[in-house]
Amino acid sequence: MLWDIPYIVEILTPKRRGHEPLQEDGERFTRGYRHALEAGCGVSIPDNPLGNPRFTALETFEHLGLKADPERTLLNLNTFHDKNELDRLLDRAAEQGLRYLLGVRGDGSPDLPKLQPSDLGVDAKMVTSIELLTYINERYGGMFCTGAAFNQYKPESFEFRKLDRKRAAGARFIVTQPVMGRDRRVEWLIEGGAPVIVEAWMWPKIELFLKSVKAEVRVDLDGFDPVRNLIELHRAYPECSVYLSMLNLSGDWKALLPRLEGGYNDKVLLQ
């Protein structure tokens, strides 16, 4: 299962500046994707992160001649698609045997279309990840294993109630927002029983993280050490796979990630 893999590396597709990815962006994606698989990691591919138009994962694989690994690829899908595009994406994912989908509401942008409730035949003010997950699981009947995001920085009662609805809509695993050390809300989430993938922010500069979670977080802006935080997450949540965002895709991962085969001495650092 995807959540049994030690690390899931987030890799961005090329920005949409024309009909095909620029060569440099395409080469960067190819190196990162192959590096992750060769290291024994999974790969998560966001869908237009921060509302910036990018090529979809399937378009990128096709342009670059890459074959996706169905067991280790997490395809993100948000609500900023029109209905025809959404169905094409899902049909192509099914045809290629991709199994894992993370359904999220996503970040809006004037440059992106947006699903409307009438598109999915639902009585709602807007389409959220709940309606998206319901649609995917009803239409494709278990063909995909769908997951949902959990924002531990939002009010607890609100987020846990919403999570109950996501699970009722078919979410079988959960991915958190970046976690800073031990967090009681993540512990409660794990106690709920569904597989939990905890996210680790792997870039020393964390201003973008603070912007993305849109919440006040107690963290040392000047002294944040992503590797030290990763070690803390391994200690706090030893049973959880870790989602790595903002990881240097060309770096020496064995010097950063203790759970990789041949990595640094995790027996000492994780005690």
C-alpha positions in Angstrom: 0.0 0.0 0.0 1.1 3.6 -0.6 1.1 4.4 3.1 3.6 1.5 3.8 6.3 3.3 1.8 8.7 5.2 4.1 8.6 8.4 2.1 6.4 10.0 -0.5 8.2 12.8 -2.4 6.2 15.8 -3.8 7.3 16.7 -7.3 5.8 19.6 -9.3 4.9 19.2 -13.0 6.2 21.9 -15.4 4.4 25.3 -15.4 2.0 25.7 -18.3 3.7 28.3 -20.6 2.6 26.7 -23.9 1.4 23.4 -25.4 4.4 21.4 -24.1 6.6 21.6 -21.0 9.9 23.5 -21.5 12.8 21.2 -21.8 14.5 22.3 -18.6 11.3 21.9 -16.6 10.7 18.5 -18.2 14.2 17.3 -17.4 13.9 18.4 -13.8 10.6 16.5 -13.4 12.1 13.3 -15.1 15.2 13.4 -12.8 13.1 13.9 -9.7 10.6 11.2 -10.6 13.3 8.6 -11.4 15.4 9.5 -8.4 12.4 9.0 -6.1 11.5 5.6 -7.5 15.1 4.4 -7.6 15.5 5.4 -3.9 12.4 3.3 -3.0 10.1 6.3 -2.4 6.6 7.1 -3.6 5.8 10.2 -5.6 3.0 12.7 -5.1 2.1 15.1 -8.0 0.1 18.2 -7.0 -2.7 19.6 -9.2 -2.1 23.3 -10.0 -0.6 24.1 -6.6 -1.2 27.6 -5.2 -3.5 28.1 -8.2 -0.6 28.3 -10.7 -1.5 26.6 -14.0 0.7 23.5 -14.5 0.6 20.5 -16.8 -1.3 17.6 -15.3 0.6 14.6 -14.2 -0.8 12.5 -17.1 0.1 15.2 -19.6 3.6 15.4 -18.2 4.1 11.6 -18.3 2.9 11.5 -21.9 5.1 14.5 -23.1 8.2 13.1 -21.4 7.7 9.4 -22.4 7.5 8.3 -18.7 5.6 5.4 -17.4 3.9 5.9 -14.1 4.4 3.4 -11.3 0.8 2.7 -10.2 1.8 1.4 -6.8 4.0 4.4 -5.9 2.3 7.3 -7.6 -0.2 9.6 -5.8 -2.2 11.6 -8.3 -3.6 14.8 -6.8 -6.9 16.1 -8.1 -8.7 19.3 -7.2 -12.0 21.0 -8.0 -10.5 23.5 -10.5 -11.3 21.7 -13.7 -14.4 21.7 -15.9 -16.5 18.6 -16.0 -15.2 17.3 -19.3 -11.6 17.8 -18.3 -12.2 16.1 -14.9 -13.8 13.0 -16.6 -10.9 12.9 -19.1 -8.3 12.9 -16.3 -10.1 10.2 -14.4 -10.7 8.0 -17.5 -7.0 8.3 -18.5 -5.8 7.5 -14.9 -8.0 4.4 -14.9 -6.8 3.3 -18.3 -3.2 3.6 -17.1 -3.9 1.6 -13.9 -3.2 4.4 -11.5 -4.6 3.5 -8.1 -4.1 6.3 -5.6 -5.9 9.7 -5.8 -5.8 12.5 -3.3 -8.9 14.6 -3.6 -8.6 18.2 -2.5 -10.5 21.4 -3.0 -7.4 23.2 -4.3 -6.3 26.8 -4.7 -8.3 29.0 -6.9 -7.2 31.2 -9.8 -8.9 33.3 -12.4 -6.9 31.3 -15.0 -8.5 28.0 -13.9 -12.1 26.7 -14.5 -14.0 25.5 -11.5 -16.4 22.6 -11.1 -20.0 23.7 -10.4 -22.5 21.7 -8.2 -24.7 21.3 -11.2 -21.8 19.5 -13.0 -21.9 16.7 -10.4 -25.7 16.8 -9.9 -25.4 17.8 -6.2 -27.4 20.3 -4.2 -24.6 22.5 -2.7 -23.3 26.0 -2.8 -19.9 24.9 -4.1 -18.0 21.8 -4.9 -15.5 20.8 -2.2 -13.3 17.8 -1.8 -16.3 16.0 -0.3 -18.4 16.3 -3.4 -15.3 15.5 -5.6 -14.5 12.3 -3.6 -18.2 11.2 -3.7 -18.3 11.6 -7.5 -15.1 9.7 -8.0 -16.0 6.8 -5.8 -19.6 6.5 -7.1 -18.6 6.8 -10.8 -15.6 4.5 -10.7 -16.8 2.0 -8.1 -13.7 1.3 -6.1 -11.3 1.5 -9.1 -9.3 4.1 -7.2 -8.1 4.2 -3.6 -9.0 7.8 -2.6 -7.5 9.9 0.1 -8.2 13.2 1.8 -6.3 16.1 3.2 -6.4 17.1 6.9 -5.5 20.6 8.1 -4.5 20.3 11.7 -4.2 24.1 11.9 -7.9 24.7 11.5 -10.3 24.6 14.5 -10.4 21.0 15.7 -14.1 20.5 15.9 -14.6 21.9 12.4 -11.8 19.9 10.8 -12.7 16.6 12.4 -16.4 16.9 11.5 -15.3 17.6 7.9 -13.0 14.6 8.0 -15.9 12.4 9.0 -17.7 13.5 5.8 -14.6 12.9 3.7 -14.4 9.4 5.0 -18.1 8.8 4.4 -17.4 10.0 0.8 -14.8 7.2 0.4 -11.5 8.6 1.7 -9.4 5.6 2.8 -6.2 7.4 3.9 -5.3 10.9 5.2 -2.5 13.3 4.4 -1.8 16.1 6.9 -0.5 19.6 6.4 3.2 19.9 7.3 3.7 18.9 10.9 6.0 20.7 13.2 7.1 18.2 15.8 4.7 16.3 18.1 1.1 17.5 17.6 -1.8 16.2 19.7 -4.2 16.7 16.8 -2.2 14.4 14.6 -2.1 11.9 17.4 -5.9 12.0 17.6 -6.1 11.6 13.9 -3.9 8.4 14.0 -6.1 7.0 16.8 -9.0 7.2 14.4 -7.8 4.2 12.6 -7.4 5.2 9.0 -3.8 5.2 7.5 -2.2 8.6 8.1 0.6 10.1 6.0 2.3 13.0 7.9 3.8 15.8 5.9 7.3 17.2 6.5 8.4 20.6 5.3 11.9 20.0 3.9 13.0 23.5 3.0 14.8 25.7 5.6 12.7 28.8 4.5 9.3 28.3 5.9 7.5 31.5 5.0 5.7 29.8 2.2 4.6 27.1 4.6 3.1 29.7 6.9 1.3 31.2 3.9 0.0 27.9 2.7 -1.6 26.8 6.1 -3.0 30.3 6.7 -2.7 29.9 10.4 -0.5 31.1 13.3 2.0 28.4 14.0 4.6 28.4 16.7 7.9 27.9 14.8 11.3 29.4 14.9 11.6 31.3 11.6 15.3 31.8 11.8 16.4 28.4 13.3 14.1 25.9 11.6 16.0 22.7 10.7 14.0 20.5 8.4 16.1 17.4 9.1 15.8 17.8 12.8 12.1 18.2 12.4 11.9 15.1 10.3 13.7 13.1 13.0 11.2 14.4 15.5 8.3 13.2 13.3 9.9 9.7 13.0 10.1 9.6 16.7 6.6 10.8 17.3 4.8 8.8 14.5 7.0 5.8 13.8 4.1 3.9 12.1 3.4 6.7 9.6 4.7 7.2 6.1 6.1 10.7 5.6 5.1 13.1 2.8 8.1 15.2 1.8 7.3 18.7 0.5 9.9 21.1 -0.8 12.7 18.5 -0.9 15.8 19.2 -2.9 15.2 16.8 -5.8 18.9 16.7 -6.8 20.3 16.4 -3.3 21.9 13.4 -1.5 18.7 11.9 0.0 20.6 9.3 1.9 22.2 12.0 4.0 18.8 13.5 4.8 16.3 10.6 5.1 17.1 8.0 7.7 14.5 5.4 6.5 16.1 5.0 3.1 18.0 1.8 2.6 21.6 2.7 3.1 20.7 6.0 4.7 22.5 7.5 7.7 22.5 5.8 11.1 18.8 5.9 11.9 19.2 3.4 14.8 21.0 6.2 16.7 19.0 9.1 15.6 15.6 7.6 15.9 16.0 6.2 19.4 
